[in-house]
Amino acid sequence: MKFGLALLLISLALTAAAWFTTRILSINPGKGTPIGQSVRTASHIATLIKTLEPYVPSLHRDASKDRYSVSLFVVPVDGSEPWLVLLRSGLTPVRFALAKVLGGDGKRVWFDLGETGTVDLSSREVRASDGPVPRGSRARRPRPFR
């Protein structure tokens, strides 16, 4: 019984230390920054957002170990609430260096993060693209305000 109790106390102490390290000592870097240009479809404006994932600081921080998540920020043109869809997480900076939004047809938005994918605007699901972006769905880049 003493061995079981000691094992329980050690496991609780290790769990508390892991929780303390990941929750209290980790740095949450914030909301994220846009990647590339926004594109406008008939009903939405879409922008890729990169966000540095939380990390524990150290004296000898190695930035090559940083991991990012990339999301699609969609703003409806009709003024309804904007939303964010997580596309990929755990990416190195090299993996999304050429990331961009390719276009949309009002039902889907195509993106390129090394491989082409789509976001269904009604269900907000991320899907693998089953073919090239259709010709008529190339998005127009927004023009500056007059």
C-alpha positions in Angstrom: 0.0 0.0 0.0 2.9 2.4 0.8 4.4 1.7 -2.6 1.1 2.4 -4.4 0.6 5.6 -2.4 4.1 6.8 -3.1 3.6 6.0 -6.8 0.4 8.0 -6.8 2.0 11.0 -5.1 4.9 11.0 -7.6 2.5 10.8 -10.5 0.4 13.7 -9.1 3.6 15.8 -8.6 4.8 15.2 -12.2 1.3 16.0 -13.6 1.2 19.2 -11.5 4.7 20.2 -12.8 3.7 19.5 -16.4 0.5 21.5 -16.0 2.4 24.4 -14.4 5.0 24.5 -17.2 2.5 24.4 -20.0 -0.2 26.7 -18.5 1.6 29.2 -16.3 5.1 29.5 -17.8 4.1 29.3 -21.5 3.9 32.5 -23.6 0.8 33.0 -25.7 2.0 35.1 -28.6 -1.4 36.6 -29.5 -4.0 36.7 -32.3 -1.8 36.3 -35.4 -0.8 38.3 -38.5 -2.1 38.2 -42.1 -0.1 36.4 -44.8 -0.2 37.8 -48.3 -3.1 39.7 -49.8 -6.8 39.3 -49.0 -9.1 38.2 -51.8 -12.7 39.1 -52.4 -15.4 36.8 -53.7 -18.9 37.8 -54.4 -20.0 37.4 -50.8 -16.8 37.2 -48.7 -13.3 38.6 -48.1 -10.8 35.9 -47.1 -7.3 36.3 -45.6 -4.8 33.8 -44.4 -3.7 34.3 -40.7 -0.5 32.8 -39.2 -0.3 32.4 -35.5 2.8 31.4 -33.4 1.8 28.6 -31.2 2.4 29.0 -27.4 5.9 28.1 -26.2 7.9 27.9 -22.9 10.6 30.6 -22.9 14.2 29.6 -22.2 17.6 31.4 -22.0 18.8 29.8 -25.2 15.7 30.0 -27.3 15.9 28.3 -30.7 13.6 30.0 -33.1 13.9 27.1 -35.6 11.8 25.1 -33.2 8.9 27.6 -33.4 5.6 26.1 -34.8 2.8 28.1 -36.4 -0.8 27.5 -37.2 -2.4 28.9 -40.3 -6.1 29.8 -40.4 -8.5 31.4 -42.9 -10.2 34.6 -41.6 -13.5 35.1 -43.5 -15.4 38.3 -43.4 -18.9 38.3 -45.0 -19.6 41.3 -47.1 -23.2 41.6 -45.8 -21.9 42.7 -42.4 -22.6 39.5 -40.5 -20.1 38.1 -37.9 -16.6 37.1 -39.3 -15.2 33.7 -38.5 -11.9 31.9 -38.4 -11.2 28.4 -39.7 -8.0 26.5 -38.6 -6.4 25.1 -41.8 -3.1 23.5 -40.5 -1.2 23.6 -37.2 2.4 22.6 -36.2 3.9 24.1 -39.3 7.5 25.4 -39.6 7.9 28.8 -41.3 9.2 27.1 -44.5 5.9 25.2 -44.9 3.8 28.3 -45.4 6.3 30.7 -47.0 4.3 30.6 -50.3 0.8 30.3 -48.8 -2.0 32.2 -50.5 -5.7 32.3 -51.1 -6.4 31.2 -54.7 -10.0 32.2 -55.2 -13.6 31.3 -54.5 -16.9 30.8 -56.2 -19.3 31.9 -53.4 -19.6 28.4 -52.0 -16.0 27.5 -51.5 -12.6 29.3 -51.0 -9.5 27.7 -52.4 -6.1 28.1 -50.6 -2.6 26.8 -51.2 -0.5 25.7 -48.2 1.9 23.4 -50.0 -1.1 21.5 -51.3 -4.4 22.9 -52.5 -7.5 22.7 -50.3 -10.9 24.3 -50.0 -13.1 25.7 -47.2 -16.8 25.2 -47.6 -18.3 28.5 -46.6 -21.7 27.1 -45.5 -20.4 24.3 -43.3 -17.0 25.8 -42.6 -15.2 22.5 -43.2 -11.7 22.2 -44.6 -11.4 19.7 -47.4 -8.7 18.6 -49.8 -9.1 20.0 -53.2 -10.3 17.4 -55.8 -9.0 19.3 -58.8 -7.7 22.6 -60.0 -9.4 25.9 -59.2 -12.2 26.5 -61.8 -11.6 29.3 -64.3 -14.5 31.4 -63.3 -13.7 31.3 -59.6 -10.5 33.4 -59.6 -11.0 36.0 -56.9 -10.4 39.7 -57.5 -8.0 41.5 -55.3 -9.7 44.3 -53.4 -9.0 47.8 -54.6 -7.9 50.5 -52.2 -10.6 52.9 -51.0 -11.2 56.0 -53.1 
